[in-house]
Amino acid sequence: MSDKVFIFDTTLRDGEQSPGATMNLQEKVRLARQLEKLGVDIIEAGFPAASQGDFEAVQNIARAVKNCQVAGLARAVQRDIQTAWDAVKEAEDPRIHTFIATSDIHLEYKLRKTREQVLEMTKEAVSFASSLCPTVEFSAEDASRSDWDFLVQVVDVAIKAGAKVINIPDTVGYAQPQEFGRLIKYLLEKVPDSDKAIFSVHCHNDLGLAVANTLAAIEAGARQAEVTISGIGERAGNAALEEVIMALCVRKDYYNLDTNIVTEQIFPSCRLLSMIIGQPIPPYKPIVGANAFAHESGIHQDGVLKHRQTYEIMTPESIGKTSSDLVIGKHSGRHALKQKLDELGYTLEEEQINQVFAAVKRLADKKKQVYDEDVEAVVLEEIFRIPDKYELIYLYCTAISDDKASPSAALKMKVDGEEKQEATFGVGPIDAVFNTICRLTERNPKLLRYSVNAITGGTDAQGEVTVRLEENGVTAVGRAADADIIVASAKAYINALNRLAKKEREKRVNVE
């Protein structure tokens, strides 16, 4: 049996289905390039048949990524499979990932199919996919709640039809580690041609066991792990890439298995995802949280000072988490900025570097120290944003509130290329700003979420604002960063409106 575990990252597909984790095309390509740098073996870029936007994202990632496989998801129907192939066929190494449910509850209530029909659909789907693509993965959805002997039949049919990878998902996070390990071992022993395919697992975290189940399956013989950065995904999320990888690394003595992951790129990858989706990394998050390498107890501090391994089983440097030293100041030059951008993994055109340089200089005028996180926020703000239907030009806000006056905001914006200005009041300065934006754009979305996070330490830290809006049944998340929290709030709100507008356009295209 191979001593290598293949890492299949589904952040851009399953991860993006997490509420608030929607990304635009540029952001998806940017994250895909970071995943490539991280060393994942397969990137599941999306579900091409889901929408035109998803198709274009998968297609663009397939063209951009050179050093790892790019997969497109498809239901076990010919139209989906053909669409997935059309999206990934330009990849250096394409993969079609097709699936069908196998549990009795899914067969009865969702598919309304018999077991015999599912076996036939599996055969037809995998055969068709294999006629198009050299590598086909087959997933038995809800495998952990399926009859084990029927699962043997389905997997056997899929392998005989040409599947090179068999995925056994714990779709609803139902399995227990020992039970899931036994299931993988059972399939490896009972499926006649199990040696002709790589067995994979895709675990959800509904009971907090996604990583434990993944590791149990790997110990039992699975050789592909389907994971996401920071564990984002449907409901409670997926198995977290960083936790699975560092478990295999730290306990190499136990597993004796290897991966292609460059562990020093783990923290930069998690940080990039956090900044793209506007959701901060929780401080208690294993491996990458702010407290993961913090020691407050006097006993712990004493032990670490004497020998780090007394209370640290890995180093911050091993995951790419280094101190944020001052990188750019008012007197820094373009060369210093370019070098820092290279260190952070950003490859920008000269014009883009100039754009970032000007924005960093403006920021350096406002705060004492500019850190790596500040530079990344500027890059995401200035470069990796969707084309604006709505754009902020000018903002003035009064925050005074007493019995005689209410906070007010005056804004000038571009709306579809036309400059407009408006002023109005609110119960607070943020409310006044949002009310004014609504008047200017002639929209009235419901604010579902508003959160503020300091990008770095210090009273002069940039504020990163995330808002989630809903209008006419469509939701969108917007994020922005600025040294002025009111400006950051305005930009985040406008960013969310731009995403709403983009979703509405895509919806109209799909209907047409």
Phi, psi and omega in degrees: 000141182300146176260015177247138174253123177279137181254117182253109183264124181243027177303320185279352178244285180292321180299320183289345177283352176293135179305127178087002184255016181295137180237151174273177186301312181299319181294321179296316179295318178300315180291323178299319178294325177290322177297323176297317178294325178294332177100019177293152182275324182225134173250117172275105192278345180155189182242086190306327182281351184291321181194165177296323178297319178295318179301313182295323179295314180297317181298316180292322177293320178301323179284329186276325186272133184242334191250012173210163182290148176241125183247147173240135181276147179208138171293166183281054176227147188299321182298314178299317183294318178297319179296318178298318180295318179301328181281324187257354190297339179273359179291152175301323182217088186277159175215138171256130179245106182248151186215157171207147181288148182232352180281151181299324181294324177286321180297318184284315190260333182258304183278329187054049180233157174272167177299321180296320179294321179294320177299318180291318178296322178298313181299313183294317183294311182293321178298315180294315179299320180292334178286343182258318192236139181292334180235120179238132174250137177242132178244133174264092185302140182060037182301324184293343176251014181268157173295127188297321181288325175293323177299321177301316180298313182298314181296320179299316178297317182296317180294316179296332180277351175123003179292129178263344178228132178245120181256130179248095185275144166261075194302323183248017177063037187269329189289156172254148188308310182295322179296316182292321176300319179295323179297315180298315179298319180299314180294317179299327181276325189266332180286123186306316184251035184299334180286352181266002181221154172272130178267134186236160175226148181224103188248136176260163195251027185301326177253015179073023187241013185301312181292316180299317178295321179298314181292323177296321179292320178297318178298328181279351177128355174295142182233016169221133178245126178262119191220171173225154175297130180060011177072020181290155179159187181307142176051248182274001175099187183248179172296131182280126180307312186296328181284318178297313183297312183289333173296317179293326181284308183296323179255043176303329179296333182269312184273325183054046181231154182240159170224172177268006185291133173272099189299333179293348177263004182293306182295316176303325180291315179295321180293319179297314178301316180303316182288326180292314185268356176071028178239113183296152175288123180301140184299331181266012179295126178305147176074306190246355180292157182300331182268358186301329180239022180263143181228115180256325180300135179301321179297316180295316181300317180298317180296316181295321179296326180282319178197117188303327185288355176297324180228005177235121180266357174208166180254153175302323181296331183293339178250008178083022180259100181244166180293144180273087179284159177302127185245322184223135176231186182299332185255008178287154181256177180297324182299317179296319179295315180300319179297318179294320177298320177297317179298323181278356176089019180258121176253105186243155174288162183301319180296322179292321177299317178299320179296315178293319181301315180296320180291322179294320177299318178297320179294320180296335176287339185263329183231157188291317185230138179248120185256174178307313182299325177295317180297317179298318179298321178295316180300313180295324181287318187271327189252308189265066177231151179288153176304135189270125167279325178241135183220133179279130177253315188209144178217132173226131184223137172254129184260003182291133179219117175213195183293338185256342184217150176245154176304143180226160179221138175240126183230148168241131182224161167259126178238109186055040176085352181259131180282133178223153175221151186201158175216144177199182186250171176202172179286343176208172183298321179293317178299320179297317179297313182295320178297320180293319178299317179299320178296316183294323184267351182058042177233158181218065182285160175270131179276111182270331185206141174217121180220150180235136179223134176282127183291320178228182175280174178098150180290343180260017181297147172294140175264131176255119184251137175236131175233149174235124183244154174225134177210126179055040177079001179252134179245153177206149178250136176236148178219154177197158179229145178195155177293336177259117186294332179288320176295317178300321180295317179298314181296321180294319179296316179293322177300318178294321177297320177297321178291322175300315180298320180294318178297321179295320178296316180297321180296319178294320180296317181295323179292318180292000000 
